[in-house]
Amino acid sequence: MGNAWITDLRHFLTEDGSMEDMPKRARKLAEYFGRIVKGVTTRQRDDLATGVKCRKRFRHRPCPGEVIAFIDEQQSISWSCPVCKDNGMMSGWKGTIWDWSVNA
């Protein structure tokens, strides 16, 4: 069974929108969530693929899954790995450094 992550991406950012100074593990997690946002905001609307490899590891081996995601009715990004079932929901992503829909 995978973890369920409920995340507001603004918690990783300063008031000016840049990355907060944080420990390495927290930064890597923020960057992972950011890659999911970028994957959702740069692809075709009907496509669920993000191009993001799952971050979970089993017995020191990486999960072979690729994260799928979509923007739900509340404008949150819901994501999951179909292999290990790691999943989550992200809010606070619009207008962030990872939101490429505003950069297109």
C-alpha positions in Angstrom: 0.0 0.0 0.0 1.3 3.4 -0.9 1.6 6.6 1.1 -1.1 9.3 0.7 0.4 12.8 0.5 -1.8 15.9 1.0 0.3 18.8 0.0 0.1 22.6 -0.4 3.0 23.5 -2.5 3.1 27.1 -1.2 4.6 25.6 2.0 7.8 25.0 0.1 8.1 28.5 -1.3 9.1 31.9 0.0 6.8 35.0 -0.3 8.5 35.9 -3.6 7.8 32.4 -5.0 11.3 31.0 -4.9 12.2 27.8 -3.0 12.5 28.0 0.7 15.8 27.1 2.3 15.2 23.7 3.7 16.9 20.4 4.5 18.0 18.3 1.5 15.3 15.6 2.0 12.6 18.2 2.1 14.0 19.9 -1.0 14.1 16.6 -2.9 10.4 16.0 -1.9 9.4 19.5 -3.0 11.3 19.0 -6.3 9.5 15.7 -6.9 6.1 17.3 -6.3 7.2 20.1 -8.6 8.0 17.7 -11.4 4.5 16.2 -11.1 3.0 19.7 -11.5 5.2 20.5 -14.4 4.3 17.1 -16.0 0.6 17.9 -15.6 0.8 21.5 -16.9 2.9 20.7 -20.0 1.1 17.8 -21.5 -2.1 17.3 -23.5 -5.3 17.6 -21.3 -6.5 14.0 -21.9 -3.2 12.4 -21.2 -2.6 11.1 -17.6 1.1 10.4 -18.0 3.5 12.9 -16.3 6.9 11.5 -17.4 7.8 11.4 -13.6 9.3 8.2 -12.3 7.9 7.1 -8.9 10.2 7.9 -6.0 9.3 4.9 -3.8 11.9 2.2 -3.2 11.5 -1.4 -2.3 14.4 -3.4 -0.8 16.8 -0.7 -2.1 15.3 -0.9 -5.6 13.4 1.9 -7.3 9.7 1.4 -8.0 9.4 0.8 -11.8 6.2 2.9 -12.0 5.5 6.3 -13.6 3.3 8.8 -11.9 -0.1 9.5 -13.5 -2.0 12.7 -12.5 -4.9 15.0 -13.4 -6.4 18.3 -12.3 -9.7 17.6 -10.4 -12.9 19.7 -10.0 -11.4 21.7 -7.1 -8.3 22.5 -9.2 -6.1 20.2 -7.1 -3.7 17.8 -8.8 -4.5 14.2 -7.9 -1.6 11.8 -8.6 -0.7 8.2 -8.1 1.7 5.4 -9.1 -0.2 2.5 -10.6 2.5 0.1 -9.5 3.1 0.8 -5.7 -0.1 2.9 -5.1 1.8 5.9 -3.7 -0.6 8.8 -4.2 -1.6 12.2 -3.2 -3.3 15.5 -3.8 -1.6 18.9 -4.3 -3.1 22.3 -3.9 -1.4 25.7 -4.1 0.4 24.8 -7.3 -1.2 27.5 -9.6 1.2 30.3 -10.4 4.2 28.6 -8.8 7.6 28.0 -10.4 6.4 24.5 -11.4 3.2 25.7 -13.1 4.1 25.7 -16.8 0.6 26.5 -17.9 1.4 30.2 -17.2 4.7 29.9 -18.9 3.3 28.5 -22.2 
